[in-house]
Amino acid sequence: MRAAVLRAFNSDLSIEDVPDPACPEDGVVLKVLACGVCRSDWHGWSGEHPRIKPGQIGGHEYCGEVVEAGPRARHRVGEVLVAPFILACGACPACQSGHQNTCPNQRLPGFAEPGAFAEYVAVPFDHNLSPLPESLSPVVAAGLGCRVTTAWHALTGRAAVQPGEWLAVHGTGGIGLAALILGRALGARVVVVDVVAEKLTHALGLGAEAAVNARDGDVAARIREITGGGAHVSVEALGIAETTNASIACLRPLGRHVQVGMPVGHTAWMEIDMNTVYMKNLALFGTRGMPSWRFPSLLSLIEGGRVDMRPMIAREIALSEVGRELAAFNGPTPPGVAVVTDFAH
């Protein structure tokens, strides 16, 4: 099969013919129909992610058709499935308590094993997968396994956003756009922050009530002014100190900060303003992925027409273009996300 292989950090991916994946006993092999290109992939491509080494096939936001099923698999050949990027074992105490996204035995295609920047991907623990709703295209579904599910769990499973609350979103990439769209569906009033004017305009077109250009000065002060005292909930979607501190500082007393952006590599340790946390009685939430049992709550929202995730998708690309998309994360990116749909070129 064709695959985009990381051979050297910060270099274009190598398009190679590699062996087809073996089918797991407890899982399936998917023919990949679509795979998103995510900032988390960039962390590995740049050498910042400690688990990703040269030789890795990335890609963790995928949707595909079952072409082979193991003897202990739940799904069958021909089904089209959506996968969360965290594949939980289902048997450990974390899984049994409903917190599959913290499973210590989790499997991670795209990070710790071959991912979906390829024609086929092996998926163990296939009980984590969900059938693709008829109303949803594989292109849009590709983002559900990471960006959209992560944003949904951040807003509902962690911060418990309420109708009428102000939600600040720092960074309008894939996670940020998902948080904006879903926050609006939950009845929140959303203010977005970015450094690219085009992305702010795009976010306003998707329903953001206000937009703040971080190049124009004190982001937190501007948000406190817009919201009449500060946001109730603030989502940090980049994983860097500057936006983390702006997120904390923009909150009103008793506000909730949600760390969605991945602090890894040189940002794994950062200085943050704990005095503000202390003085304002703030809550800080970490979040990563979403328990698979929560998929129906998100899919029903989409199927019912309450949210439209299609505006997130900016471009469909070929497998050979993934390296270019990853390199683009080195600087401010254009609006929307890229999804691989052509695996032949």
N, C-alpha and C positions, 0 to 999 in steps of 0.2 A: 504494500500500500504506500501511497504518497504521504509524507509527513514533513512538517516544518520543525527542524531539530536545532536546538541551541548548541552551537559548537564553541562559541567564544562570547563572553559577556560584551555587551555594548556593540555587537556586530550583527549584520543581517543574518536571519535564520537560514539554515541550509535545507533546501528542498531535496529530500532523499526518498529512495525506495527502501522501505524497511519491512521486516516480517509482519504479517497480520497478527493482531493480539490473540493470545490463547483465551478461551472462554473460561471464566471462573465457575467453579461448581455451584456457587451460591449467587451467580449473577448472569449477566448477558454481555454479548458484544453488540454494540450499536453501530450502524452505518450513520456517520455524522451528517446531519442535514444542515446544521447551522451551529456556529460557535462564536461567541462574543470575544472581543479583544479588550481585556480589562487592565486597569492600573496595577492590579495584583500581579498580572503576568509581567508587567514592566519591572516590578521589584525583582523578579527572578532574572529577567533578561539583563538587568543592570548589575547583577551580582550582589544585590542587597538582601535577598531572601536567603536565610542560612540553609534551607533544605534543597534549594535548586542548584544543581551543578551542570557543567557542560555535558551534553548528551541527552538532556531532558527534552521531552516533547511536552510543551505547555498546552494551555487551553482547558479551562474548567467551567465555562458557561456554555453548556451544550444541550442540544436536542437531537434525538436520533431514532432510527427505526431498528428494532431488534432483528438481527440476522442470525443469531445463534443464542441459545439459552442453555444454561447448565442444568444438571439433574435436580438441583435444589433451588432453582430459580422460581420466582413467583410469576414472572412475565413470560410471554410467549412470542415466537417469531411473528413478525408482522406488526406488532404494536409500536406506536410512536410515543416516545416517553420524554419527559422532562426530568432532569437530575439536579438535585442540590449539589453544591460543590463539596459539602461535607457528607460523606457516606458513613453513617453510624452503624455500629454492630447490632444494635437492637436488644442486646442481652445484658449489658452491664448496668450497674445502679444508676448511672447518669441517664442512660436510654430509658430504663424502666420508670424513672421519675419524670420523663417527658422532656429532658434536656439533651436531646440527641446531638445538638451542636457543640456540646462539651464532651462528647464520647472520647475516652482515652484510647480506644481501639479504632478510631476513625481511619478511613481510607481516603486518599486525596489525589485522584487523577488530575494531572496537570501540575502537581507540586511534588509529591513523593513517588509518583509512578506515572507512566505515560498518559498524556492527556489527549484532548480532542482537536488539537491543531493537526489533524490527520483524517484520513478517510474513514477509519474505524477506531473505536475506543472500547476497551474492556471495562465493565462496570461491576464490581463485586457488591455484595450487600444490596441486591436489587430491590429489596423491600422499601428502600428510600425513594425509588422512582415513582413518578405519577404519570398517568396517561395524559397526552396532550389534548386539551379541549378542542372540539371541532371548530370553534370560533376563533381560535388562536393560531397564527402561523408559526412555523418553526423559527423564523427569523426573530420575531418578537419574543418567542418562548426562550430563546437562547440566553436572554438576559435575566430570566427568572431565577436561574440557579444560584446567582451570586448577587448582582446589584439590586434587583427588585425585592428578592426575598430578604436580603440583609436590611434594606431600608424598611420593609414592612415590619420585620421583627423589632427593629430599633424603635419604631414609632409606637407599635402596639404592645409588643411583648416586654419592652424595657421601659420606655418613657411614658407610656400610657397617655398619649396625646388626646386631649379632649376638644370637642367642638368649641370654636370661639377663641381658643388659645393662640398666642403668637408663636410661630415656629420659625427659627432662624436656621438657614442652611448655608454652611460655609464650604463653597466649592460646588460648581454646577456641572461636574462630569456625570458619569453614569449613575453613581450613588446619589449625587445631589439632585439630579433630575427625577430619579425615582422617588426620593423623599419629598420633593415638591409636589409631584403628581398625586402621590398617596396621601400626603398631608392635606392637600386640598380636598380629597375624597373623604377624609375624616372630619372635615369641617374646620380645619385650622386656617389661620391667616398667615401667609408665608412671606418672609423676606429673605432674599437670596444674596449671597456675596460671591464675587469673583473678581478677577483682574482683567478679563476680556470683555469689552463692551458688547461685542456681538453675542456672547453667551448670556449676558444679562438681559439683552433685548429678547433673545429666544425664551428665556425663563419667564419674562413678563408676558410673553405671548401664550405661555402655558398656564397662566393663572397666578403667578406670583404677584402679591400686592405691592411690593416694593423691591428695589434692587440697589445694592450698594457696591460701588467699585472700590476695592481695597486699596487701589493706588491713590485714592483721594484723601487719605488721612485716617483718623481714628474710627475704625469700623465699629467697635463696641459702642462708642458714644453715639454714633449715627443710628444704630439699631435701637438703643435706649430712647432716643428722641422719636423715632418713627413709631415705636410700640408704646410710647407713653409710660416708660419705666423699665423696659427690658422684656426680652422674650421669655415665655414660660418654658420652652424647650428649645435647645440648640443642638444641631447635628454638625459634627466636624467630619468632613468627608475627604480629607487629604492625608492626615496622619503626620502633620508637621507642627512644630512648637508654635509658630506664629498664629496659625488658625485655631489651634487648640486653646491658646490663651485668649484669643478674640472671642471664641465661643463661650468660654467661662465668663469673661468680663461683660458680655452683652446680656446676661441673664438678669432677671429681676430676683428679689429675695424668694427663696424656696424653689428656684428654677432647677431644671434638669438638663445637664449636659450629657450627650450621648457620643461616645468615641466610636465612630464607624470607620474612619480612615485608618489604615493599617500602619502603626508605627513600627518600623522594622529597619535593620541596618543602622545607619547613623542616627536615625530618629527614634530608635527603640527606647532610649533614655532621653528625657527632655526636662527642662525646668518649666514648671507651671506655677501659676499664681494661687497657691493654697490659702493665702490670707483672704482672698475674695471668696473662696469656697467656704471658709470658716465664718467670715463676717456675714455672708448672705444666706447661710444655712443651705447651701446648694447640694444637690445630689449628682454624683458622677456615675454614669453607667458605661460599662464596656459591652460591646456586642460584636458577634462574629457569626455570620450565617443565620440559619433559622431551623428549628426542629422540623423534621419532615412532616410530622402530623399536622402542622399548621398550613400546609399547602392548600387544603380545601378552602380555608378562609380567604386566602388571596385569590385563588382561581375563581371562586364564586363571585368575588368583587369584579373581576375582569369579565367573566362570562355574562354577568348581569348588566354590563354596560356602564357601571358606575365609574370606571376608570378606563382610559385608553393609553396603553403604554407605547403605541406606535410612534408618537413623536420623539421618543428617545433615540430611535434608529436613524442615524444620519446617512449611512452608506453601507452597501454590501460590497465585500471585497473578495479577492481570490486568495488562496493559501499563500501564494508567493508574495503577497503584499503585507503579510502580518508583521514582518520585520520593520517595514516602514511605519506602520501604525504604532508599534512599540517605541520606536525612536522618537515619534512625535510627542510622547509623554515627557520627554526631556524639557519641553517648554510648554507655554500655554497652548492648549489644544482648541480646535474649533468646536462649535456646538454639536451635541449628539455623540453617539457611539458607533463603532464599526462592528460588523458581524461578517464572519467568513461564511459564504454560501457556495463558492466555487472551489471545489477541492481538486479539480483537474488541472489548474493552471497556477 
